[in-house]
Amino acid sequence: MLDFPPISEYVRLGQDLQGLTTWREQVEDKLDQYFADGVNIRDVVTARSDQIDLALDFLWQNAGLDQTDLALFAVGGYGRREMLPYSDVDVLILSEEELDEATEDKVKTFVSSLWDVGNFKPGISVRTIKACFDQATADVTIATSLIEARLLTGNEQLKKWPRRIVAESWTDKTFFDAKVLEQKKRYEQHNNTESNLEPDIKNAPGGLRDMNQIGWIAKRHFRVNRIYDFVHLGFISEFELAILEKAENFLWEIRHHLHRLTKRDENRLLFDYQREVAGLLGYTREEGQHPNHAIEQFMKRYYQIAQSVSTLSELLVNYFNESVIIPRLADYERQIEPVNKNFKLVDGKLAVNHHKVFSETPSAILEVFYLMANNPDIQGIRSRTLRLLLLAAKKIDQNFRDNPAHKALFLAIIRSPFRLYDTLVAMRRYGVLGNYIPAFGQIMGLMQYDLFHIYTVDAHTLLLIRNLNRFAEPEFGKQYPVVCNVFQRLARKDIIFIAALFHDIAKGRGGDHSELGAEDAIEFCRAHGLSERDGKMVAWLTRNHLMMSLTAQKKDISDPDVVQSYAEAMGDMEHLDYLYCLTVADINATNPTLWTNWKASLMRQLYSQSREIIRGGLDRPVDHQMLIEDTKFSAIEKLSDEFPPFEIEEVWKELGDDYFLKETVDEVVWHTSAILRHGENSDPLVLIREHRKAIQLFIYTRDTPNLFATTVAILDRLNLDVQDARIITAATNFSLDTYVIHDRLGSIMSDASRKQQVIDTLVKGLNQVDQYPGWMQRRIPRRLRHFEVENSVDIRLNRALNQNMVEISTLDQPGLLARIGGLFMMQGIDIHSARIATLGEKAEDIFFVTKPDGTPLTEKESAIFAEQLKGALDEASNQVTIQH
């Protein structure tokens, strides 16, 4: 029994109520102390509600309302006695008739005093029975609050009216349908997933509202007050109740800390609070663990609990629908269709033929999913069967996994023609997938504390499989034309599905997850009877699933030697095709915003060029001179109708061979024709076009040491981000710079005036290139402030290019590229090309540079410059920390 000071020690009836605020503060202090001392959060939450009851009863008497026929009810969360530090105090004042003037004055006194007392956030409604009935009939939210109405004080004769009003204004079916629709809309607001990076622990799937949903629907029908009473009624089992109560305690603890940290009714577990809440709940980082280990373990537990809550909510709500709502419909006739000795279809859903099916025939645990995956007409699993399945899944052990029949069934599911994604989601949700493949069970709920991976590892893995399946559907052919065509040619789709299942399965273990996952994959393939060749392909895909994206994003794939090296790593068309499909699906399942038109074009380019090399023969060396001549010949064919060949050659002779190796024919034609039309004009030439669904910016101007720095600074001020850059310096000291840019406002190609503004601003700025505008300091976005990214600078010599490759990894922030460009400028470093990659909160940029005379930095110069760059990035990070 928790002990609290009585109100009478602070204030008496008829006195100034200021002391009541002090009393409430004392109560909250004691509640916090009890919780800190280990008192169960459930007892703390209930005790807070009890103390608020006392305060409201006191205020009721103080206003003289105890002398009236009114009744005071706690409704909503307060009615359920679920009160966290800053929860709303929702009350209903109910009367049989309209209030007379004297009674109305007393009500005003009560309401005013409730607002005057500190630490209360009241939500007050005053209604007659008739008004209550009218409003409850029109609004399911009001009806829901009445279901949980709890009489605090006043007229006992009105005690049963709130429930009676709901019973008369809503039938079981209309109320059920309204609450299910409400839940569906709520889910949509949270992306229909429990795995949001910043979840709302109250309203998102698997949150407290899902537990409330069970109570609302059942209380409307069974007329009970406590959820424990549902056990005696057979609606919920002791085991299920224990899961819900444990989950509720955990979510209440999180909510308690969120309220205390924010000093408001905050239910969103934002990045701002995750680290601190994890610490308050006892999650700590041990020596040797990465900086975000504690947060990731805390969030993993949250996601696992949210998954269990949403699963139970689904089960119990469907059970109510199947056992109470549907059988009472006037025109209902149960439809039963035999399936086999274990299962039947009841109203389109799978049901066991008897309750011992899973215990007597363990293979039925997988068989139920095999049937779902091979029959698109099956609408799901009956709730009674699902209850048995959830219990049976817990008994999957090594003997179960070693059974040849079970292995064959699992492979048959992977090879099924219908709904593989939905089937695997159900297998994960109901505990089968994580128990059948224990390594998959270890990644369930595992999140990575960054903005790059926006889903938990298990959710990402299944979304990858969904994306692969979509490549076979005609409607996705327009969005992914090349990869869809390649996927449909794959001879063995089960190979890529198994690789997808294992590609990230070793995350969270430490070590190289690709290598560890490949070991798991080959073991799985051998155990399931796949040929050695098939197993090696699965393991190769798992081991190399990042190769294509890293090559396309971090290397210069316009360099024939880079593409040749990649094609040699593929070895043949089969490996190239499989990896291309897996890569595109993987990127889209990691973070859909990462799949830009530019990234898609890079992947297509790398795939197409590698395909040509493989078809032509990997043993044939790259003939650089032939490639140069081919590019020139094709370009001059397109240009000669408008320009004399000698004028074209005049422009080209100033450009080195590297230009014709790396630029496409289309780009050479674009650049050359623009330069020739520009003629002797001394102003910088600036052109913008949309090409391969990306925005290209071309600048032709006199070369200066701060050209790159000035350009990216101007682009940043114009809300344009650089994704790729290539700088060519002609022998006449002119620079041909091509940028691929992303428009933050999305209007540069549709708004002619904005496009012209960008061109005019660049021309003006580059005409005054000696007046470097500097980078524009802006506040870092909220979501970026809570991440720690270790700054790193690595400078290596690229002997083939005779240039230094500068790799920079740092926290992404506004104006970063402009700041880096300024640092290169100040050190007198010339930039020849750049690959810009922003992966969530992390920027990973690569620059190819030389000294002004075209020679690379020496080892000593590289070390000094790397230290200077690192120091500048550390200084920038400190400014971010100060902002936070």
Buried (B, 14 or more C-beta within 10 A) or exposed (E): EBEBEEBEEBBEEEEEBEBBBBBBEBBBEBBBEBBEEEBEBBBBBBBBBBBBBBBBBBBBBBBBBBEBBBBBBBBBBBBBBBBBBBBBBBBBBBBBEEBEEEBEEBBEBBBEBBEBBEBBEBEBBBBBBEBBBBBBBEEBEBBBBBBBBBBBBBBEEBBEBBBBBBBEBBEBBEBBBBBBEBBEEBBEEBEEBBBBBEBBBBBBBBBBBBBBBBBBBBBBBBEBBEBEBBBEEEBBBEEBBEBBBEBBBBBBBBBBBBBBBBEEBBBBBBBBBBBEBBBBBEBEBEEEEEEBBBBBBBBBBBBBBBBBBBBBBBBBBBBBBBBBBEEEEEEEEEEEEEBEEBBBBBBEBBBBBEEEBBEEEBBBBBBBBBBBBBBEEBEBBBBBBBBBBBBBBEEBEEEBBEBEEBBBBBBBBBBBEBBBBBBBBBBBBBBBBBBBBEBBBBBBBBBBBBBEBBBBBBBBBBBBBBBBBBBBEEEBBEEBEBBBEBBEEBEBBBBBBBBBBBBBBBBBEEEEBBEBBBBBBBBBBEEBEBEEEBBBBBBBBBBBBBBBBEBBBBBBBBBBBBBBBBBEBBEEBBBBBBBBBBBBBBBBBBBEEBBBBBBBBBBBBBBEBBBEBBEEEBEEEBEBEEBBEEBBEBBBEBBEEEBEEEBBEEBBEBBEEBBBBBBBBEBBBBBBBBBBEBEEEEEBBBBBEEBBEBBBBBBBBBBBBBBBBBBBBBBBBBBBBBBBBBBBBBEEEBBBBBBBBBBEEEEBEEBEEBBEEBBEBBBEBBBEBEEBBBBEEEEBEEBBBBBBBEBBBEBEBEEEBEBBBBBBBBBBBBBBBBBBBBBBBBBEBBBBBBBBBBBBBBBBBBBBBBBEEEEBBEEEBBEBBBEBBBEBBEEBBEEBEEEE
